């Protein structure tokens, strides 16, 4: 069937199918089972388990677990979101409460992972006690625990219907197929009030396995020049656009024409020109100055260069 012969309805159905496929693939790539606590069985979200004390679990702004708050208590309900960040269900944690979720598979060493979730701070329970640090915990086969801290860009203040997404990337290790949420470790010791007064809401837990890919860019320079043209600048920015950068390595080169010491300085200036473009982004950058040591006689135009090796994360989505 040609593109021209497809009806608007056919194209709409095709687009809908692609969207559904994308959603399904994204759900499968998330290692967290029942990530928004929407699926229940026997009065509890399946794949979730309360480990320590009484974790609050809400459906809309009704506190379902623990029972005891009347659905007609509008004063209490008015302080909580009428929906989670993804669906209607979410949970709330005090400083001494822990909840655990099942994973599709354990973490693996020599792999990379991105953990993200939504955070809310209801206007209840010490609203002035706020933080931007949150933690989760993995158990290892050797019965040890590894804490993963997640830091938001700023403290998350009290607001009934505001959800803030936080995320972190970390290197994998051997773990059990479970993930716990709580206020673990001593990250709040410097706060005047400590963790004892903290209370936050959590939803839409995402854990994706990824890998590090590499893109290599070679920039050529005119003789005795270290200036980047506009096209080269755009090429650098396009390579980092909307990527989660792991690290960047720069290598500067010069041809054999001219004084060796001058060529070494020139190769360094070429590296600095690229570094200046990347400086606002605060990426981990390493650089080497090869001078004319790697030059090839008779290929001066290719010797005058900077090689950029961009390593970036790619996660299941």
C-alpha positions in Angstrom: 0.0 0.0 0.0 1.5 3.3 -1.0 1.8 6.3 1.3 -0.7 8.2 -0.8 -3.3 5.5 -0.7 -3.5 5.2 3.1 -6.6 6.7 4.6 -6.4 9.2 7.5 -7.9 6.5 9.7 -5.3 3.9 8.7 -2.5 6.4 9.4 -4.1 7.2 12.8 -4.3 3.5 13.7 -0.7 2.9 12.6 0.5 5.8 14.8 -1.6 4.5 17.7 0.0 1.1 17.3 3.5 2.6 17.4 2.7 4.6 20.5 1.3 1.5 22.2 4.4 -0.5 21.2 6.7 2.2 22.6 4.8 2.2 25.9 4.9 -1.5 26.2 8.7 -1.6 25.5 9.3 1.1 28.1 7.3 -0.8 30.7 9.3 -4.0 30.0 12.6 -2.2 30.3 11.7 -0.9 33.8 13.2 -3.4 36.2 10.7 -2.4 39.0 7.5 -4.5 39.1 4.3 -2.6 39.6 6.3 0.7 39.7 3.3 3.0 40.5 1.6 0.6 42.9 -1.6 0.5 40.7 -2.1 -3.3 40.7 -3.5 -4.7 44.0 -4.2 -8.1 45.5 -5.4 -9.0 49.0 -5.5 -5.4 50.1 -1.8 -4.6 49.1 0.0 -3.5 46.0 1.4 -6.6 44.5 5.3 -7.0 44.5 5.4 -4.5 47.4 6.1 -5.2 51.1 6.2 -3.0 54.1 9.4 -3.7 56.1 9.5 -1.3 59.0 6.7 0.6 60.8 3.6 1.8 59.2 4.1 3.1 55.7 1.2 5.2 54.3 -0.2 4.1 51.0 -2.7 6.3 49.2 -5.2 5.8 46.5 -6.0 9.3 45.3 -6.1 11.3 48.5 -7.6 8.4 50.5 -5.1 6.8 52.9 -5.8 3.1 52.3 -2.9 1.8 54.4 -2.9 1.9 57.4 -6.6 2.1 58.0 -8.0 4.4 60.7 -8.4 7.7 58.9 -12.1 8.1 57.9 -12.7 8.8 54.2 -14.9 11.7 55.4 -11.9 13.4 57.2 -11.7 16.2 54.6 -9.1 18.1 56.7 -6.6 15.3 56.4 -7.4 14.4 52.8 -7.1 18.1 51.7 -3.4 18.0 52.4 -2.6 15.1 50.0 -2.5 15.0 46.2 -5.7 13.8 44.5 -3.5 11.7 42.2 0.0 10.4 42.0 2.5 11.5 39.4 1.6 8.3 37.5 -1.8 6.9 38.3 -3.7 7.3 41.5 -1.6 5.3 44.0 1.5 6.5 45.9 3.2 6.0 49.3 4.5 8.2 52.1 7.5 7.6 54.3 8.5 8.9 57.7 12.2 8.8 58.6 11.9 5.4 60.3 9.7 3.6 57.7 10.9 1.2 54.9 9.0 -0.3 52.0 10.4 -2.8 49.5 9.6 -3.6 45.9 10.4 -6.7 43.8 12.6 -6.3 40.7 12.4 -8.3 37.4 16.0 -9.3 37.9 19.0 -8.5 40.2 21.5 -5.8 39.4 24.7 -7.0 37.6 28.3 -5.9 38.1 29.9 -4.1 35.2 26.5 -2.6 34.1 25.0 0.8 34.5 21.6 1.8 35.9 19.4 4.9 36.0 17.1 5.1 39.0 14.3 7.8 39.0 11.1 8.4 40.9 8.7 11.2 41.7 8.7 13.0 45.1 6.0 15.0 46.8 5.9 16.9 50.1 2.4 17.3 51.4 1.6 20.3 53.7 1.5 18.2 56.8 3.9 16.8 59.4 6.5 19.5 60.0 6.3 21.2 56.6 9.4 23.3 57.3 11.5 20.2 57.6 12.7 19.8 54.0 15.5 18.1 52.1 16.8 17.5 48.6 18.5 14.1 49.5 16.6 10.8 49.2 17.9 7.3 49.4 17.1 3.7 48.4 18.9 0.5 49.3 19.9 -2.7 47.6 20.7 -6.0 49.4 23.6 -8.1 48.2 23.8 -11.9 48.1 26.3 -11.6 51.0 23.7 -9.9 53.2 25.2 -6.5 52.9 23.4 -3.4 51.9 24.4 -0.7 49.5 22.7 2.7 49.8 22.1 4.8 46.7 21.6 8.6 47.3 19.5 10.6 44.9 19.9 14.4 45.1 17.4 16.8 43.7 18.5 20.2 42.2 16.9 22.0 45.2 15.0 21.2 48.4 11.5 20.0 47.8 9.1 22.2 49.7 5.5 21.5 50.9 2.9 21.6 48.2 -0.2 19.6 47.9 -0.2 18.7 44.2 3.4 19.2 43.1 5.5 16.2 42.1 9.2 16.5 41.4 11.2 14.0 39.4 14.6 13.0 40.7 17.1 10.6 39.2 20.6 9.3 39.5 23.0 7.0 37.5 25.2 4.5 39.1 27.5 1.5 38.4 26.0 -1.9 39.0 26.9 -4.6 41.5 25.7 -8.0 42.4 22.4 -7.6 44.3 19.2 -9.4 45.2 16.1 -8.8 43.1 14.6 -6.2 45.4 14.8 -2.5 46.1 14.0 -0.7 49.4 13.0 2.9 50.1 13.6 4.8 53.3 15.8 7.4 54.8 19.0 5.4 55.0 22.5 6.4 56.2 23.7 9.7 57.7 23.0 12.1 54.8 20.9 14.4 57.0 23.2 14.6 60.0 24.3 18.2 59.1 20.7 19.4 59.1 19.6 21.1 62.3 16.6 18.7 62.7 18.1 15.5 61.3 16.0 12.9 59.5 13.6 12.5 62.4 11.0 15.0 61.1 11.1 14.1 57.4 8.0 12.9 55.6 7.7 12.6 51.8 5.6 11.0 49.1 7.0 8.6 46.4 5.6 7.4 43.1 6.5 6.1 39.6 9.7 4.1 40.5 11.9 3.6 37.4 15.0 1.5 37.2 16.6 1.0 33.8 19.7 -1.0 32.8 22.0 0.7 30.3 25.3 0.7 28.6 28.0 3.2 27.7 28.3 4.0 24.0 31.0 6.1 22.3 30.9 8.7 19.5 34.2 10.0 18.1 34.4 13.4 16.4 37.5 14.7 14.6 37.9 18.4 14.1 40.4 19.8 11.5 42.2 23.1 11.8 43.9 25.5 9.4 47.7 25.9 9.6 48.8 27.7 12.7 45.2 28.1 13.9 43.3 26.9 16.9 40.0 28.7 16.0 36.8 26.7 15.7 34.3 27.7 13.0 30.6 27.9 13.6 29.9 24.6 11.9 32.4 22.8 14.2 30.9 24.4 17.3 27.4 23.2 16.2 28.8 19.7 15.6 30.1 19.6 19.2 26.9 20.8 20.7 24.8 18.4 18.5 26.9 15.5 19.8 26.1 16.2 23.4 22.5 17.4 22.9 20.0 15.4 25.1 22.6 12.8 26.0 23.6 11.7 29.5 27.3 12.1 29.3 29.6 9.7 31.1 32.9 11.4 30.2 34.7 13.2 27.4 38.3 12.7 26.3 40.1 15.2 24.1 43.3 14.7 22.2 45.1 17.6 20.5 47.5 17.2 17.5 49.7 19.3 15.2 51.6 18.7 12.0 55.4 18.5 11.8 55.6 21.8 10.0 57.4 24.4 12.1 59.1 24.3 15.5 58.2 21.3 17.6 57.8 23.3 20.8 55.5 25.8 19.0 53.5 22.9 17.6 53.0 21.4 21.1 51.6 24.8 22.3 49.4 25.0 19.3 48.0 21.5 19.8 47.2 22.5 23.4 45.4 25.6 22.3 43.2 23.5 20.0 42.2 21.4 22.9 41.5 24.5 25.0 39.2 25.8 22.2 37.1 22.7 22.4 37.2 22.7 26.3 35.8 26.3 26.2 32.7 25.1 24.3 32.1 22.3 26.8 32.9 24.2 30.0 29.3 25.4 30.7 28.1 21.8 30.9 30.3 20.6 33.7 31.1 17.2 32.1 34.0 15.0 33.3 36.7 15.9 30.8 40.2 14.6 30.3 42.7 15.9 27.8 46.0 15.0 26.3 48.4 17.0 24.1 50.1 14.9 21.5 51.8 17.8 19.8 53.4 16.6 16.5 54.3 13.2 18.0 51.5 11.4 16.2 51.8 13.3 12.9 52.1 11.6 9.5 54.6 13.1 7.0 52.8 14.3 3.9 49.4 14.5 5.6 49.7 17.8 7.4 46.0 18.7 6.9 44.8 15.6 8.8 47.4 16.0 11.5 46.0 19.5 12.5 43.1 18.1 14.6 41.4 17.5 17.9 39.8 14.1 18.5 36.8 14.1 20.8 35.7 10.8 22.3 32.3 11.2 23.9 31.1 8.4 26.1 27.4 8.5 27.0 24.8 6.4 28.7 22.0 4.7 26.8 19.2 3.2 28.9 16.3 1.0 28.0 13.3 3.2 27.1 
